[in-house]
């Protein structure tokens, strides 16, 4: 598939009528998975994970009304994704969303998220 993130961005929806899907012909999608998380405080978030044939990983989710594409970066444990000032960090079925610009003692924006049971 030559449209690496076309399906990712399609899931996120167009923000404007003139928005074009992001395509990177050199990077091919290997798999995608949509996961829904239930978080502390009754919040929930849906994340579309995209893995590529060259072993890169992406996570697409909405933060404060903004549709963002997170890129996987090195982590001591779990899977850590970053976009703008945010970090989405998963460990097994748990995840948290952090604002790296917030005070060091701030709580995560989304805390104690767990994959939704089917």
N, C-alpha and C positions, 0 to 999 in steps of 0.2 A: 504494500500500500504506500503510495507516494505522498499521500496527504497526511503526514504525521499527526497533526493536531486538528485536522478538519472536524473529525467526529467529536473531539474534546470541546472545541469552540461551538460546534452545533448544539451540544448539550447545554452550554452556557447561554446560548441565545444571542442574537444580534442586539447590540446596544443602540445602533443607529441603522437606518435604512441603507447607508452606504458602506457598512462594515463588511470587510472581506475576511474569509477564513485564512488562518495562518497555514502556509504550506512550506515544508522544508523537504524538497525532493531527495536530498542526500541521506535523510534519516527516515527509516521505515518502521511503522508500528508493528509490534509483535503481538500485543494483546491489550485489551482494555477491560476494566472492571469498575462498576459503579457500586459504592458502598455507602450505606446510610448509617449515621451515628446519632445516638441519643446522648445528650450531654446534661451535666448538672444544671439545675434551674429550669428544667423543662425545655431547653433549647435542643435543636437538632440541626444536622448539616449533612448534605449529600456531597460525596467526593467522587470524581471520576479519575481513576488511576490509569495512566497510559505507560506501558513498557515498550521500549523500542528494540529492534534487532541488534543495535550496537550497545545494549545494556544500560541505556539511560532510562530514568523514570521521572514521570511528571504527575502532579496532582492538581486537578482543577476544582476550585470551590469558591463560593461567594463569601466575602468578608466585608461587613459594614456596607452592604449594597454594591460592592465592587466585585466583578467577576475576575478572578486572578488565576494565573497559571504558575504553580509552584514547581521548582526544579529540585530534584533529589540531590542532597549534599552529604558528605561524610558525617557519620554519627558514631558515637561510642557504642550505642545499642539502639535497636529499632530502626525506623526509617525516618529521616529528617528532610523536610522539604521547605524551601524558602521562596518568598515572593515579596518584593517591596520591603516593608518593615516587619513582615510577619513570618513566623515559623510554625509549620504544621508538623507535629512530631508524633509518630505512631510507634507503639510497642505492642505487638500481638494485636488483640482486639481493642486496646485502649488508645486514646489520642488526646492531645491538647493543642490548642491554638494560642500562640504567644504573640504579643506586640513587643518587639525588641526596642521600641522607643519609649515604652512605659517604664516607670520606676522599677528598680530591681526587686522590690518586695511586692509588686503588683500581682494579682491573681491572673491566670490565663483568661483570654477573652472567651474561650470555650474550654471548660474544664471537665475532667473525668468523663470524656466521651467514650462510649462503648458501641461496638457494632451492633446494629439492631438485630434482634433474634427473629428468625423467620417463623 
